[in-house]
Amino acid sequence: MVWPSRMTDGSALDELVEEVDVEGNVIDVVTRRAMRAGRLRHRCTYVVVLTSDDEIVVHQRADWKEVYPSFWDVAFGGVCGVGEGWLASAERELAEEAGIVDVVLEPIGSVHHESEAGAVVGEAFVARSDAEATCPDGEVVAVERLPLSDLESWLDGRDVCADSRDGVLPLLDAYLQQGQSANSGI
C-alpha cells in the first residue's frame, strides 16, 4: 500500500491532534499547525525495529519534515490522531513510514520529552522484523541496518532526533538489559 504524503502539500498542518497535559490527559483538540506554533504537548508513538541478526533499523527523515528535517532516527513513529490508541498509532506509523505490517509490537515504556522542537508524551514499542523497509509515504529517505553493538558509535557525529535519543534509547537499553534478545521471536 502506498500512503500519500500529506506533509508536502501542507494539508497535514490542518489535521486535528490532541493537546495533552504531562500525564497524557487530553485538554484540547487543535490543528497540527497550532500545536507546532505553540509547542503544545501532544501524544506520539515510537517503534524501534530489531532484526533477527541483532541489528537496529535506523532511518533518515525527509528534508521537508516540520520537526527534525534530515535528522536520523532510531524509531519510526509520529503524532497520534485524535482518539487513536497507542498501539493503533504505532502500527499505522510503522506501516506509513517503513512499510512494515503484520508484526507484533512489544511495549517498552513511556516517553516524556521537552525541547525547542516541542513537548511529547509518548509510548515506545519494539518490532522484531527482518522485512525490508520500503518507506512508502516519503517521510523517510534513507534506511540502514546496523549491529546493536555499533549503535553508540553510530550516534556520534550524527544529527539524531532528540526525543528518540533521549527518550526511546534508554527504554530500549532497559529492554535489552532485561534479557530480551533481538533474535527471539522472529
Buried (B, 14 or more C-beta within 10 A) or exposed (E): EEBEBBBEEEEBBEBEBBBBEEEBEEEEEBBBBBBBEEEBBBBBBBBBBBBBEEBBBBBBBBEEBBBBEEBBBBBBBBBBBEEBEBEEBBBBBBBBBBBBEEBEBBBBBEBBBBBEBBBBBBBBBBBBBBBEBBBBBBBBBEBEBBEBEEBEEBBEEEBBBBBBBBBBBBBBEEBBEEEBEBEEBE
